[in-house]
């Protein structure tokens, strides 16, 4: 596995120094460019850190861990754990190097990116101000690393899943909802009339959630709906 790398973009509005951070985590076979259009549709005061997975599986395709695509995808647990540990090391490094606000680091992952984002957030909620899980799941193999309920309540999770998802069925979203409730985590759960994709309606809810979370952290701020939903990725 290669070291993690990322594209870092300054906020569209406001200074880079001390900016809140939106960390983008792509799906299997994606790369660090896949979710940039999503960031463009969201709150403009985020500095964007779009991470490339450490495993190259195609000429321009990467992953955080390899998957055996049986009727229910089977992850390579050792690779998933290595990526979890690598991202835990990477987050404070990138915020320090770019002068970003380490207390306002949000993870946004799609599919496999949501999976690895959940593993990081649930094991190290002290590093994460919030997690957006789009069309993902929570790996049972990672449960032994999860933090205590009182810690998990400090890193809220927004879970979004399509009821017509043919790659990671809606039962995974509902299982995430049930597990987060069992763990005592703070979370919001939403289902959408969509497949394994990202839609404008979904992002409008994500944007409102992120804005409200930023306001809660700061005690004040701009309206939660700031930012317009633009073009969306197709994978």
N, C-alpha and C positions, 0 to 999 in steps of 0.2 A: 504494500500500500504506500502511495506517495504522501508527502506532507499535504495538509490542507492549504489551498490557495483561494483567493477571493478577488473580485472586483469591488472596489470601494468608491462610492459616489457621494459627493456632498449633498446636503439638503437642497431641495428646489427652492426653499424659502428659509432664510435665516442662516446664521454662521455654522461652520463645521465644528468649531471648538465648543465642546460641551453639549453637542447635539444628542438627542435620543437616537437610538440605533434600531434599524430593522434588518435582521439577519435573514436572508433568503436561502432556503434549502430545497434544491430541485429534486425531482423524481428520478427513478432508475432510468438510465440512458440519456439523461439530460445533461445540462452544463450550467455554468454560472450566468449565462445570458437568458435562460429560459423564463425566469420570473421577473425580469426587469420591468416588463410592461405592467405587471401587478403592482410593483412599487410605485410606478408612475400614476397609478389610479388611486393611491392612498395618501394619507396625511403628508403634506409637503415638507414638514420640518424634520423628518427622519433623515439621518445619514443612512445610506444603504450599503450593506455588506453582503454581497452575493457570493456564496461559497461554492466551490467546485468539489464534488466528491473525490475521495482519494483513489478510487479504483477506475481505471480506464477499461471500458468494456466494448467500445466502438471507436472509430476514428475521432469523432467529436462527441462521444457519449461516455458518461461517467456514472458512478454509483457510490453509495456509502457502504453497501454490502451486496454480495451476490445473492440471487434468489433462484430457487428451483420452482418453476412455474407449473405446479400441480394444480388441481382444482382449488386448493387453498395454498397460496404461495408460502414456501418454506424458506426462511432466511438462513444465511450462514452466520450462526450466532457469534462466532469468534470475531468475524469482520465487523458485525454490528457493534460489538463491545469495543473494538479498537476505534471505530469511528466516534462512538460516544465519548471515549476518553480523549481523543484528539480534539474534538470540538470543545470539550470542557477546558482544555489547555489553550485553545485558539481564541476563545471569546475575550478573556482579559488581555491577551496580547494585542489583539487588533484594536480594542478600545484605547489601550494605553498608547500605542504607536500613533494613532490618529487624533488623540486628544478628545475622545468621545465620552459621553456620560455612561459610565459602567453601571449606574443604578437604574438606567432606563434602556435596557437591552431587551428587545422583543424578537422572538423567533417566529418566522412564518415558513411553514413547510408544506409542500404538496406531495401526496402519495408517500414515497419512501422518505422524502424530506420531512414530512410530518411525523413519520415513525421515529426517525433519529432525533428530531426535535423534541418529541415526547420523552424519549429516553433521557435526554440531557436535562430537560426541565424538571422531570419528576425525581431525578437523582440529585440535581444541584439547583434547587429553586433559588438559592442565594445569588446565582449568576443571572437569573432571568426575571424580568419584570412582567412577562406575559408570553403566552404561546398561542399561535394560530395554527390549528391542525386542519388542513384541507384534504379531504379524501384519504385519510390515513388510518392508522390503527396504533395500538399500544402493544409492544412485544411482551408476552408473558415471560420470556427469558430474562428481561431486564428488571423484573420485579424485585429481585433481591437487592438491587441498588437504590430503591426508592427511599426518599426521605420521610420523616415523620409527618403526620397530618398537620400539626401546627405550622410546620415549615411550608408544606404544599399550599396552604391557604394564602401564602404571600405571593404566589406566582400563578395568577389566574390563567385559565385555558379556554380558548374559543374553539369548539369542535364543529366542523361543518362537513356534511356528507350528502351525496346525491342518492336519492331513493332508487335510481336506475343504474347505479354503478355496477358495471359488469366485471371490473378488475378487482376491486376490493368492495365486496357487497355491502349493502346498508347494514347488515348485521355487525360489521366491524365498527361502524359509527356508534351503533347502539350499545355494543360491548364496551366501547370507550366511555360512553356516558355512564354506564353501570359501574365500571371500575373506578372512574374518577369520584363518583359518589361514595363508593366503598372506601376509597383512600382518604376521604375528607378534604379533597381538593376543591378549590373555588373554580367553577367552570360555567360556561354557557354552551348549550347544545342546540344546533339548528340542522334541520333537514331541508333539502331543496329538490325541486322537480328537475333533475339533471342526471347525467351519467358521471363518468370519471373525468371531470373537467372543472374549469373555473368560470363562473358566470358573473355578470354585472350585478345581479340581485344579491348574490353571495358577498361580493366585495363591498357593496354598500353597507351591509351589516358588519363586515369586518372593520371597515373604516370607522363606523360609529363606535364600535367596541374599543378600537385602538385609541380614538380620540378621548373617549370617556376614561380609559385607563390612564392616559397621560395627564388628564385633568385631575384625576384622583391622586396621582403621585405628586403633582405640583401644587395642588390646592387651588389652582386657577388655570386659565388657558384659553385657547381659541375654541370656537365651536367644534363639537365632536364630528360634525359632518364635513369639515374642511377637506378639500380635495375632490376632484371629479373623477368618476370612473371612465377610463379610456379604453384603448384596445387591449385585448386579453390574449395570453398565450394559447396556442392550439395544442400543446402537449404538456 
